[in-house]
Amino acid sequence: MKQIGVGIIGTGWCGGIRAETCAAHPLVRSLHIAEIRPERLAEMARSTGARTATADYRELLDVAEIDAVYISATPETTHYPIARDCLAAGKHVFLEKPIALELGEADALIALARERGLKFTIGYSQRFNPKFAYVRKTLRAGTIGRPVSALVSRHITRGLGKKISGRIKLSPAAMEATHDLDFVLWCLEPARPVRVYSQQNFGAMQAGSGSPIPDTQWITVTLDTGLSFVIGAGWSLPPGYPNFSTTWIEFVGTDGAVMVDDSHRDVVLNTVSQGMVLPLSTMPGEAVDHTYAGPMAAETIHFLEAVAFDRPVLVTPEHARMVMEVYMAADVSAEKNEPVTLPLSGSK
């Protein structure tokens, strides 16, 4: 068994999950973390037994025993420069979505990884959700016949939405619908998107922030096969909804349909002091004693194994770039209130 050295850049919510998963995995020879918050850096260094703990990610670039790096840093403006530096240093890279903020940046990262012969993948964690995987399996096996339509509706709580939208000006399409754009395009490949139409709806987020932040965004995508699908994404569920995320999936085909309720209402805790609580969510997930709820631990291990055993990554950067182009087109469409044809001007 080949063990590898792993670096984690950014150890917040998602990065913390990555670090803890890697620390417990036998494929990891040594763990090295970078985190700009001193108290979090100290906490994660203690809990993971990291060999290196630094506030400056650049110190990890010269550590020869680091083979692969997980980049979980925020804000999203950091993704491109950090990924560029890690690839240039010869490290395999797992990068949380989005791949970049500009298509040219995505192209540069893809080209650099290809030139150096490095594995490069993007964190579309919902591919590792068993319910989502089941939908794709059903479609690829032809169980419901030829797909005719698809719908995915995803909504998160406004507390989390406020946190995400407050980091950088990115829409629900870029930060939430992106998971489901990736998922549906993955299910329906090799079909490719050719036209996008989108509308945004405003309410609580705009009222609470004083900024033009939409509550929801609905996106219709037409593929080169003629099939169209709809993705809805929002981040203004009331604070009382405790699960962070609720998702509905619906695929209809010529010979059947597959539907998934991923609202996390299947486990209920009821106590005298707190009343009814829905304790588990898969976004991004959480440890439950010896096991793990949510797809992120499995996604983390997948990349470890891809590097250690030289296997292909599930999410190619080229696919992530296509998803990026779709949600960018959705934002243009919402602004202009008209359909947008792909590819976008100036893109490949």
C-alpha atoms as a printed R data frame, in Angstrom:
    type eleno elety resid chain resno       x      y       z
1   ATOM     1    CA   MET     A     1   0.000  0.000   0.000
2   ATOM     2    CA   LYS     A     2   1.411  3.357  -1.050
3   ATOM     3    CA   GLN     A     3   1.001  6.050   1.572
4   ATOM     4    CA   ILE     A     4   1.010  9.725   0.634
5   ATOM     5    CA   GLY     A     5   1.624 13.053   2.295
6   ATOM     6    CA   VAL     A     6  -1.405 15.359   2.321
7   ATOM     7    CA   GLY     A     7  -1.815 19.088   2.784
8   ATOM     8    CA   ILE     A     8  -5.060 20.801   3.783
9   ATOM     9    CA   ILE     A     9  -5.320 24.523   3.026
10  ATOM    10    CA   GLY     A    10  -8.182 26.057   4.974
11  ATOM    11    CA   THR     A    11  -9.602 24.062   7.895
12  ATOM    12    CA   GLY     A    12 -13.008 25.636   8.417
13  ATOM    13    CA   TRP     A    13 -16.253 23.701   8.075
14  ATOM    14    CA   CYS     A    14 -15.401 21.757   4.911
15  ATOM    15    CA   GLY     A    15 -11.635 21.800   5.367
16  ATOM    16    CA   GLY     A    16 -12.024 20.514   8.907
17  ATOM    17    CA   ILE     A    17 -13.932 17.507   7.607
18  ATOM    18    CA   ARG     A    18 -11.224 16.905   5.004
19  ATOM    19    CA   ALA     A    19  -8.471 17.136   7.620
20  ATOM    20    CA   GLU     A    20 -10.141 14.825  10.127
21  ATOM    21    CA   THR     A    21 -10.948 12.264   7.424
22  ATOM    22    CA   CYS     A    22  -7.360 12.275   6.162
23  ATOM    23    CA   ALA     A    23  -5.898 12.096   9.663
24  ATOM    24    CA   ALA     A    24  -7.785  8.860  10.313
25  ATOM    25    CA   HIS     A    25  -7.038  7.193   6.977
26  ATOM    26    CA   PRO     A    26  -4.287  4.584   6.568
27  ATOM    27    CA   LEU     A    27  -3.308  5.907   3.127
28  ATOM    28    CA   VAL     A    28  -2.080  9.147   4.710
29  ATOM    29    CA   ARG     A    29   1.571  9.025   5.719
30  ATOM    30    CA   SER     A    30   1.654 12.564   7.068
31  ATOM    31    CA   LEU     A    31  -0.778 15.461   7.346
32  ATOM    32    CA   HIS     A    32   0.099 19.147   6.968
33  ATOM    33    CA   ILE     A    33  -2.371 21.991   7.503
34  ATOM    34    CA   ALA     A    34  -2.535 25.700   6.726
35  ATOM    35    CA   GLU     A    35  -5.082 27.967   8.405
36  ATOM    36    CA   ILE     A    36  -5.029 31.757   8.855
37  ATOM    37    CA   ARG     A    37  -7.002 31.769  12.148
38  ATOM    38    CA   PRO     A    38  -4.552 31.017  14.981
39  ATOM    39    CA   GLU     A    39  -7.121 29.443  17.311
40  ATOM    40    CA   ARG     A    40  -8.487 27.148  14.586
41  ATOM    41    CA   LEU     A    41  -4.981 26.238  13.462
42  ATOM    42    CA   ALA     A    42  -4.069 25.200  17.008
43  ATOM    43    CA   GLU     A    43  -7.314 23.275  17.431
44  ATOM    44    CA   MET     A    44  -6.907 21.326  14.189
45  ATOM    45    CA   ALA     A    45  -3.217 20.674  14.793
46  ATOM    46    CA   ARG     A    46  -4.114 19.064  18.123
47  ATOM    47    CA   SER     A    47  -7.076 17.034  16.863
48  ATOM    48    CA   THR     A    48  -5.359 15.692  13.738
49  ATOM    49    CA   GLY     A    49  -1.780 15.353  14.929
50  ATOM    50    CA   ALA     A    50  -0.614 17.319  11.897
51  ATOM    51    CA   ARG     A    51   3.117 17.173  11.227
52  ATOM    52    CA   THR     A    52   3.111 20.753   9.925
53  ATOM    53    CA   ALA     A    53   0.773 23.563  11.000
54  ATOM    54    CA   THR     A    54   1.236 27.003   9.464
55  ATOM    55    CA   ALA     A    55  -0.669 30.216   8.804
56  ATOM    56    CA   ASP     A    56   0.918 30.587   5.361
57  ATOM    57    CA   TYR     A    57  -0.069 27.949   2.793
58  ATOM    58    CA   ARG     A    58   3.036 28.758   0.746
59  ATOM    59    CA   GLU     A    59   5.154 27.026   3.380
60  ATOM    60    CA   LEU     A    60   3.517 23.749   2.348
61  ATOM    61    CA   LEU     A    61   4.576 24.113  -1.280
62  ATOM    62    CA   ASP     A    62   8.203 23.281  -0.493
63  ATOM    63    CA   VAL     A    63   7.408 20.277   1.695
64  ATOM    64    CA   ALA     A    64   8.634 17.441  -0.499
65  ATOM    65    CA   GLU     A    65   6.631 14.715   1.239
66  ATOM    66    CA   ILE     A    66   3.303 16.394   0.385
67  ATOM    67    CA   ASP     A    67   1.916 14.639  -2.696
68  ATOM    68    CA   ALA     A    68  -1.628 16.018  -2.708
69  ATOM    69    CA   VAL     A    69  -3.393 19.118  -1.440
70  ATOM    70    CA   TYR     A    70  -7.023 19.809  -0.557
71  ATOM    71    CA   ILE     A    71  -7.871 23.493  -0.988
72  ATOM    72    CA   SER     A    72 -10.832 24.475   1.191
73  ATOM    73    CA   ALA     A    73  -9.953 28.140   1.608
74  ATOM    74    CA   THR     A    74 -12.392 31.055   1.481
75  ATOM    75    CA   PRO     A    75 -13.221 33.547   0.097
76  ATOM    76    CA   GLU     A    76 -13.603 32.078  -3.352
77  ATOM    77    CA   THR     A    77 -11.202 34.671  -4.787
78  ATOM    78    CA   THR     A    78  -8.405 32.583  -3.266
79  ATOM    79    CA   HIS     A    79  -9.191 29.452  -5.273
80  ATOM    80    CA   TYR     A    80  -7.350 30.276  -8.467
81  ATOM    81    CA   PRO     A    81  -4.079 31.636  -7.021
82  ATOM    82    CA   ILE     A    82  -3.745 28.896  -4.406
83  ATOM    83    CA   ALA     A    83  -4.566 26.110  -6.881
84  ATOM    84    CA   ARG     A    84  -2.149 27.623  -9.406
85  ATOM    85    CA   ASP     A    85   0.652 27.702  -6.829
86  ATOM    86    CA   CYS     A    86   0.013 24.118  -5.712
87  ATOM    87    CA   LEU     A    87  -0.086 22.738  -9.251
88  ATOM    88    CA   ALA     A    88   3.047 24.675 -10.147
89  ATOM    89    CA   ALA     A    89   4.741 23.074  -7.125
90  ATOM    90    CA   GLY     A    90   3.900 19.611  -8.482
91  ATOM    91    CA   LYS     A    91   1.071 18.767  -6.058
92  ATOM    92    CA   HIS     A    92  -2.103 16.911  -7.032
93  ATOM    93    CA   VAL     A    93  -5.019 19.235  -6.234
94  ATOM    94    CA   PHE     A    94  -8.533 18.838  -4.888
95  ATOM    95    CA   LEU     A    95 -10.245 22.250  -5.049
96  ATOM    96    CA   GLU     A    96 -13.596 23.115  -3.482
97  ATOM    97    CA   LYS     A    97 -16.053 24.585  -5.958
98  ATOM    98    CA   PRO     A    98 -16.010 26.946  -7.761
99  ATOM    99    CA   ILE     A    99 -13.028 26.039  -9.921
100 ATOM   100    CA   ALA     A   100 -12.354 29.767 -10.511
101 ATOM   101    CA   LEU     A   101 -14.106 33.104 -10.972
102 ATOM   102    CA   GLU     A   102 -13.221 33.540 -14.642
103 ATOM   103    CA   LEU     A   103 -13.215 31.004 -17.473
104 ATOM   104    CA   GLY     A   104  -9.663 32.016 -18.362
105 ATOM   105    CA   GLU     A   105  -8.528 31.114 -14.844
106 ATOM   106    CA   ALA     A   106 -10.172 27.700 -15.141
107 ATOM   107    CA   ASP     A   107  -8.471 27.159 -18.494
108 ATOM   108    CA   ALA     A   108  -5.089 28.073 -17.006
109 ATOM   109    CA   LEU     A   109  -5.484 25.587 -14.129
110 ATOM   110    CA   ILE     A   110  -6.616 22.794 -16.447
111 ATOM   111    CA   ALA     A   111  -3.678 23.435 -18.773
112 ATOM   112    CA   LEU     A   112  -1.183 23.511 -15.894
113 ATOM   113    CA   ALA     A   113  -2.459 20.228 -14.420
114 ATOM   114    CA   ARG     A   114  -2.350 18.587 -17.837
115 ATOM   115    CA   GLU     A   115   1.164 19.891 -18.535
116 ATOM   116    CA   ARG     A   116   2.485 18.596 -15.200
117 ATOM   117    CA   GLY     A   117   0.605 15.274 -15.369
118 ATOM   118    CA   LEU     A   118  -1.220 16.026 -12.100
119 ATOM   119    CA   LYS     A   119  -4.630 14.985 -10.841
120 ATOM   120    CA   PHE     A   120  -6.954 17.968 -10.513
121 ATOM   121    CA   THR     A   121 -10.554 17.729  -9.369
122 ATOM   122    CA   ILE     A   122 -13.339 19.932  -8.009
123 ATOM   123    CA   GLY     A   123 -15.465 19.379  -4.905
124 ATOM   124    CA   TYR     A   124 -18.892 18.480  -6.231
125 ATOM   125    CA   SER     A   125 -19.700 16.436  -3.154
126 ATOM   126    CA   GLN     A   126 -23.266 15.519  -4.108
127 ATOM   127    CA   ARG     A   127 -21.907 12.949  -6.567
128 ATOM   128    CA   PHE     A   128 -20.965 10.991  -3.435
129 ATOM   129    CA   ASN     A   129 -24.488 11.132  -1.996
130 ATOM   130    CA   PRO     A   130 -25.877  7.549  -2.360
131 ATOM   131    CA   LYS     A   131 -29.316  8.865  -3.354
132 ATOM   132    CA   PHE     A   132 -27.827 10.923  -6.170
133 ATOM   133    CA   ALA     A   133 -25.653  7.989  -7.241
134 ATOM   134    CA   TYR     A   134 -28.762  5.807  -7.383
135 ATOM   135    CA   VAL     A   135 -30.499  8.256  -9.723
136 ATOM   136    CA   ARG     A   136 -27.549  8.215 -12.114
137 ATOM   137    CA   LYS     A   137 -27.320  4.422 -11.977
138 ATOM   138    CA   THR     A   138 -31.006  4.185 -12.900
139 ATOM   139    CA   LEU     A   139 -30.588  6.579 -15.807
140 ATOM   140    CA   ARG     A   140 -27.414  5.003 -17.171
141 ATOM   141    CA   ALA     A   141 -28.994  1.532 -17.001
142 ATOM   142    CA   GLY     A   142 -31.974  2.712 -19.028
143 ATOM   143    CA   THR     A   143 -34.404  1.706 -16.286
144 ATOM   144    CA   ILE     A   144 -36.750  4.635 -16.942
145 ATOM   145    CA   GLY     A   145 -36.167  4.660 -20.686
146 ATOM   146    CA   ARG     A   146 -35.023  7.766 -22.506
147 ATOM   147    CA   PRO     A   147 -34.924 10.800 -20.165
148 ATOM   148    CA   VAL     A   148 -37.557 13.373 -21.114
149 ATOM   149    CA   SER     A   149 -37.243 15.942 -18.340
150 ATOM   150    CA   ALA     A   150 -35.361 16.626 -15.125
151 ATOM   151    CA   LEU     A   151 -35.887 18.902 -12.144
152 ATOM   152    CA   VAL     A   152 -33.732 19.521  -9.076
153 ATOM   153    CA   SER     A   153 -34.798 22.010  -6.382
154 ATOM   154    CA   ARG     A   154 -32.300 22.834  -3.623
155 ATOM   155    CA   HIS     A   155 -32.789 25.307  -0.773
156 ATOM   156    CA   ILE     A   156 -30.669 26.148   2.272
157 ATOM   157    CA   THR     A   157 -31.323 28.247   5.361
158 ATOM   158    CA   ARG     A   158 -30.903 32.008   5.263
159 ATOM   159    CA   GLY     A   159 -28.295 31.933   8.029
160 ATOM   160    CA   LEU     A   160 -26.032 29.838   5.840
161 ATOM   161    CA   GLY     A   161 -27.085 31.815   2.770
162 ATOM   162    CA   LYS     A   162 -26.112 35.066   4.469
163 ATOM   163    CA   LYS     A   163 -22.713 33.628   5.350
164 ATOM   164    CA   ILE     A   164 -22.040 32.425   1.792
165 ATOM   165    CA   SER     A   165 -23.366 35.495  -0.021
166 ATOM   166    CA   GLY     A   166 -21.504 37.817   2.360
167 ATOM   167    CA   ARG     A   167 -18.073 36.475   1.342
168 ATOM   168    CA   ILE     A   168 -18.183 37.498  -2.296
169 ATOM   169    CA   LYS     A   169 -20.714 38.516  -4.937
170 ATOM   170    CA   LEU     A   170 -21.710 35.085  -6.217
171 ATOM   171    CA   SER     A   171 -25.288 34.103  -7.046
172 ATOM   172    CA   PRO     A   172 -27.396 31.114  -5.932
173 ATOM   173    CA   ALA     A   173 -26.612 29.680  -9.370
174 ATOM   174    CA   ALA     A   174 -22.860 29.795  -8.744
175 ATOM   175    CA   MET     A   175 -22.901 28.664  -5.121
176 ATOM   176    CA   GLU     A   176 -25.912 26.314  -4.785
177 ATOM   177    CA   ALA     A   177 -27.305 25.341  -8.196
178 ATOM   178    CA   THR     A   178 -23.764 24.482  -9.252
179 ATOM   179    CA   HIS     A   179 -24.014 21.126  -7.416
180 ATOM   180    CA   ASP     A   180 -27.154 20.184  -9.292
181 ATOM   181    CA   LEU     A   181 -25.989 21.479 -12.653
182 ATOM   182    CA   ASP     A   182 -22.972 19.235 -12.212
183 ATOM   183    CA   PHE     A   183 -25.172 16.307 -11.189
184 ATOM   184    CA   VAL     A   184 -27.683 16.523 -14.048
185 ATOM   185    CA   LEU     A   185 -25.003 17.107 -16.690
186 ATOM   186    CA   TRP     A   186 -23.106 14.120 -15.253
187 ATOM   187    CA   CYS     A   187 -26.238 11.975 -15.473
188 ATOM   188    CA   LEU     A   188 -26.961 13.006 -19.061
189 ATOM   189    CA   GLU     A   189 -23.430 13.039 -20.500
190 ATOM   190    CA   PRO     A   190 -22.224 13.139 -23.263
191 ATOM   191    CA   ALA     A   191 -24.999 15.677 -23.950
192 ATOM   192    CA   ARG     A   192 -23.754 19.246 -23.640
193 ATOM   193    CA   PRO     A   193 -25.561 22.492 -22.784
194 ATOM   194    CA   VAL     A   194 -26.308 24.887 -25.653
195 ATOM   195    CA   ARG     A   195 -28.791 27.398 -24.195
196 ATOM   196    CA   VAL     A   196 -29.560 28.803 -20.721
197 ATOM   197    CA   TYR     A   197 -32.452 30.883 -19.407
198 ATOM   198    CA   SER     A   198 -32.662 32.046 -15.801
199 ATOM   199    CA   GLN     A   199 -34.680 34.283 -13.491
200 ATOM   200    CA   GLN     A   200 -34.010 35.472  -9.954
201 ATOM   201    CA   ASN     A   201 -36.535 36.276  -7.213
202 ATOM   202    CA   PHE     A   202 -35.859 38.781  -4.436
203 ATOM   203    CA   GLY     A   203 -37.183 38.913  -0.880
204 ATOM   204    CA   ALA     A   204 -35.711 38.225   2.540
205 ATOM   205    CA   MET     A   205 -32.040 38.298   1.536
206 ATOM   206    CA   GLN     A   206 -32.331 41.703  -0.105
207 ATOM   207    CA   ALA     A   207 -34.435 43.096   2.742
208 ATOM   208    CA   GLY     A   208 -32.007 41.832   5.362
209 ATOM   209    CA   SER     A   209 -28.800 42.913   3.671
210 ATOM   210    CA   GLY     A   210 -29.788 46.033   1.766
211 ATOM   211    CA   SER     A   211 -27.969 44.534  -1.227
212 ATOM   212    CA   PRO     A   212 -29.444 43.071  -4.423
213 ATOM   213    CA   ILE     A   213 -29.039 39.456  -3.283
214 ATOM   214    CA   PRO     A   214 -31.744 37.141  -4.662
215 ATOM   215    CA   ASP     A   215 -33.561 34.610  -2.503
216 ATOM   216    CA   THR     A   216 -33.874 32.096  -5.318
217 ATOM   217    CA   GLN     A   217 -32.728 31.490  -8.859
218 ATOM   218    CA   TRP     A   218 -34.376 29.201 -11.408
219 ATOM   219    CA   ILE     A   219 -32.402 27.946 -14.396
220 ATOM   220    CA   THR     A   220 -33.593 26.185 -17.549
221 ATOM   221    CA   VAL     A   221 -30.850 24.465 -19.541
222 ATOM   222    CA   THR     A   222 -31.307 23.087 -23.066
223 ATOM   223    CA   LEU     A   223 -28.936 20.354 -24.227
224 ATOM   224    CA   ASP     A   224 -27.696 19.576 -27.723
225 ATOM   225    CA   THR     A   225 -29.976 16.510 -27.667
226 ATOM   226    CA   GLY     A   226 -33.042 18.758 -27.384
227 ATOM   227    CA   LEU     A   227 -33.784 17.743 -23.777
228 ATOM   228    CA   SER     A   228 -34.188 20.573 -21.277
229 ATOM   229    CA   PHE     A   229 -33.965 20.494 -17.487
230 ATOM   230    CA   VAL     A   230 -34.696 22.900 -14.647
231 ATOM   231    CA   ILE     A   231 -32.585 23.663 -11.569
232 ATOM   232    CA   GLY     A   232 -33.894 25.767  -8.684
233 ATOM   233    CA   ALA     A   233 -31.641 27.061  -5.932
234 ATOM   234    CA   GLY     A   234 -32.324 29.266  -2.949
235 ATOM   235    CA   TRP     A   235 -30.790 30.272   0.342
236 ATOM   236    CA   SER     A   236 -33.552 31.912   2.368
237 ATOM   237    CA   LEU     A   237 -35.289 29.112   4.272
238 ATOM   238    CA   PRO     A   238 -36.425 30.324   7.727
239 ATOM   239    CA   PRO     A   239 -33.951 29.914  10.593
240 ATOM   240    CA   GLY     A   240 -36.213 27.302  12.167
241 ATOM   241    CA   TYR     A   241 -35.313 24.798   9.470
242 ATOM   242    CA   PRO     A   242 -32.383 23.038  11.164
243 ATOM   243    CA   ASN     A   243 -30.950 20.934   8.368
244 ATOM   244    CA   PHE     A   244 -29.186 23.602   6.317
245 ATOM   245    CA   SER     A   245 -30.407 21.993   3.091
246 ATOM   246    CA   THR     A   246 -33.435 20.366   1.474
247 ATOM   247    CA   THR     A   247 -33.401 18.909  -2.040
248 ATOM   248    CA   TRP     A   248 -35.958 17.330  -4.377
249 ATOM   249    CA   ILE     A   249 -34.914 15.419  -7.514
250 ATOM   250    CA   GLU     A   250 -37.257 14.362 -10.316
251 ATOM   251    CA   PHE     A   251 -36.288 12.568 -13.535
252 ATOM   252    CA   VAL     A   252 -39.036 11.485 -15.947
253 ATOM   253    CA   GLY     A   253 -38.362  9.126 -18.835
254 ATOM   254    CA   THR     A   254 -40.275  7.368 -21.578
255 ATOM   255    CA   ASP     A   255 -40.651  4.204 -19.467
256 ATOM   256    CA   GLY     A   256 -40.749  5.482 -15.926
257 ATOM   257    CA   ALA     A   257 -39.591  8.064 -13.408
258 ATOM   258    CA   VAL     A   258 -37.206  8.309 -10.482
259 ATOM   259    CA   MET     A   259 -37.767 10.779  -7.648
260 ATOM   260    CA   VAL     A   260 -35.681 11.496  -4.566
261 ATOM   261    CA   ASP     A   261 -36.580 13.337  -1.356
262 ATOM   262    CA   ASP     A   262 -33.289 14.517   0.165
263 ATOM   263    CA   SER     A   263 -34.851 16.833   2.735
264 ATOM   264    CA   HIS     A   264 -33.304 15.054   5.754
265 ATOM   265    CA   ARG     A   265 -36.623 14.729   7.576
266 ATOM   266    CA   ASP     A   266 -36.200 10.999   8.097
267 ATOM   267    CA   VAL     A   267 -34.570 11.257  11.542
268 ATOM   268    CA   VAL     A   268 -36.469 13.127  14.269
269 ATOM   269    CA   LEU     A   269 -35.359 13.779  17.856
270 ATOM   270    CA   ASN     A   270 -38.083 14.943  20.256
271 ATOM   271    CA   THR     A   271 -37.172 16.184  23.741
272 ATOM   272    CA   VAL     A   272 -39.054 18.009  26.486
273 ATOM   273    CA   SER     A   273 -36.548 20.861  26.557
274 ATOM   274    CA   GLN     A   274 -36.095 21.481  22.815
275 ATOM   275    CA   GLY     A   275 -39.120 19.939  21.138
276 ATOM   276    CA   MET     A   276 -38.762 18.304  17.713
277 ATOM   277    CA   VAL     A   277 -35.345 18.529  16.098
278 ATOM   278    CA   LEU     A   278 -34.146 17.171  12.743
279 ATOM   279    CA   PRO     A   279 -30.554 16.385  13.740
280 ATOM   280    CA   LEU     A   280 -28.785 15.150  10.598
281 ATOM   281    CA   SER     A   281 -27.916 16.856   7.351
282 ATOM   282    CA   THR     A   282 -25.760 15.855   4.411
283 ATOM   283    CA   MET     A   283 -24.536 19.375   3.689
284 ATOM   284    CA   PRO     A   284 -21.682 19.110   4.088
285 ATOM   285    CA   GLY     A   285 -22.112 16.338   6.659
286 ATOM   286    CA   GLU     A   286 -21.076 15.446  10.163
287 ATOM   287    CA   ALA     A   287 -19.426 12.729  12.183
288 ATOM   288    CA   VAL     A   288 -21.722 10.351  14.075
289 ATOM   289    CA   ASP     A   289 -19.444  8.427  16.406
290 ATOM   290    CA   HIS     A   290 -17.776  5.719  14.280
291 ATOM   291    CA   THR     A   291 -19.490  6.650  11.012
292 ATOM   292    CA   TYR     A   292 -20.233  9.703   8.929
293 ATOM   293    CA   ALA     A   293 -23.440 11.361   7.716
294 ATOM   294    CA   GLY     A   294 -23.011 13.062   4.371
295 ATOM   295    CA   PRO     A   295 -20.942 12.630   1.227
296 ATOM   296    CA   MET     A   296 -17.880 14.698   2.064
297 ATOM   297    CA   ALA     A   297 -15.851 12.027   3.851
298 ATOM   298    CA   ALA     A   298 -16.370  9.609   0.955
299 ATOM   299    CA   GLU     A   299 -15.382 12.334  -1.514
300 ATOM   300    CA   THR     A   300 -12.223 13.064   0.470
301 ATOM   301    CA   ILE     A   301 -11.238  9.390   0.474
302 ATOM   302    CA   HIS     A   302 -11.945  9.102  -3.264
303 ATOM   303    CA   PHE     A   303  -9.282 11.704  -4.029
304 ATOM   304    CA   LEU     A   304  -6.821 10.063  -1.628
305 ATOM   305    CA   GLU     A   305  -7.267  6.768  -3.460
306 ATOM   306    CA   ALA     A   306  -7.052  8.426  -6.871
307 ATOM   307    CA   VAL     A   307  -3.617  9.785  -5.982
308 ATOM   308    CA   ALA     A   308  -2.312  6.764  -4.054
309 ATOM   309    CA   PHE     A   309  -3.477  4.175  -6.609
310 ATOM   310    CA   ASP     A   310  -3.222  6.375  -9.719
311 ATOM   311    CA   ARG     A   311  -6.935  6.144 -10.495
312 ATOM   312    CA   PRO     A   312  -9.000  8.684 -12.453
313 ATOM   313    CA   VAL     A   313 -10.868 11.358 -10.503
314 ATOM   314    CA   LEU     A   314 -14.670 11.285 -10.663
315 ATOM   315    CA   VAL     A   315 -15.059 15.013 -11.342
316 ATOM   316    CA   THR     A   316 -12.859 16.168 -14.192
317 ATOM   317    CA   PRO     A   317 -11.853 19.840 -14.264
318 ATOM   318    CA   GLU     A   318 -13.134 20.060 -17.832
319 ATOM   319    CA   HIS     A   319 -16.606 19.083 -16.621
320 ATOM   320    CA   ALA     A   320 -16.384 21.626 -13.780
321 ATOM   321    CA   ARG     A   321 -15.493 24.285 -16.343
322 ATOM   322    CA   MET     A   322 -18.617 23.399 -18.351
323 ATOM   323    CA   VAL     A   323 -20.727 23.732 -15.205
324 ATOM   324    CA   MET     A   324 -19.089 27.099 -14.540
325 ATOM   325    CA   GLU     A   325 -19.989 28.286 -18.016
326 ATOM   326    CA   VAL     A   326 -23.636 27.301 -17.449
327 ATOM   327    CA   TYR     A   327 -24.041 29.152 -14.152
328 ATOM   328    CA   MET     A   328 -22.255 32.190 -15.558
329 ATOM   329    CA   ALA     A   329 -24.700 32.121 -18.480
330 ATOM   330    CA   ALA     A   330 -27.557 31.840 -15.982
331 ATOM   331    CA   ASP     A   331 -26.439 35.044 -14.271
332 ATOM   332    CA   VAL     A   332 -26.166 36.844 -17.610
333 ATOM   333    CA   SER     A   333 -29.624 35.582 -18.560
334 ATOM   334    CA   ALA     A   334 -31.155 36.721 -15.263
335 ATOM   335    CA   GLU     A   335 -29.629 40.177 -15.694
336 ATOM   336    CA   LYS     A   336 -30.750 40.588 -19.302
337 ATOM   337    CA   ASN     A   337 -34.009 38.593 -18.971
338 ATOM   338    CA   GLU     A   338 -33.289 36.679 -22.155
339 ATOM   339    CA   PRO     A   339 -31.859 33.275 -23.108
340 ATOM   340    CA   VAL     A   340 -28.089 32.949 -23.498
341 ATOM   341    CA   THR     A   341 -26.474 30.720 -26.103
342 ATOM   342    CA   LEU     A   342 -23.387 28.702 -25.234
343 ATOM   343    CA   PRO     A   343 -20.440 28.858 -25.483
344 ATOM   344    CA   LEU     A   344 -20.125 32.272 -23.871
345 ATOM   345    CA   SER     A   345 -18.310 34.922 -25.866
346 ATOM   346    CA   GLY     A   346 -14.564 34.556 -25.530
347 ATOM   347    CA   SER     A   347 -14.745 31.034 -24.085
348 ATOM   348    CA   LYS     A   348 -13.655 27.780 -25.639
